[in-house]
Amino acid sequence: MNRRFEKRLLFVWLALSAITLAQLALGSLGERDSPTPNAGVTSSAIVIALIKVRVIIREFMEVRHAPVLLCRLTDLWVVLTGVSLLGFYFVGRFA
């Protein structure tokens, strides 16, 4: 591995770690006494997790250098997963 590649992976890993810490802080915003579902916090956690998944797919699974079709298919998978998760959450919340 060359130095540039190692530095890039280190930067991506540090960014993912920072996002994880932000997600943990976001999760602690709820009430301590009686935790109730909060649509904003839940939606934010799902979106942050999907961003992390996309970064991991691109950087650590080396899809960044793959053919365009594979890049688009992985992006489509992330979007469909996000729409499904958020859709199920909101349908279950308001049903």
Secondary structure, DSSP 8 states (H G I E B T S, - for coil): --HHHHHHHHHHHHHHHHHHHHHHHHHTTS-SSS----HHHHHHHHHHHHHHHHHHHHHTS-GGGS-HHHHHHHHHHHHHHHHHHHHHHHHHHH-
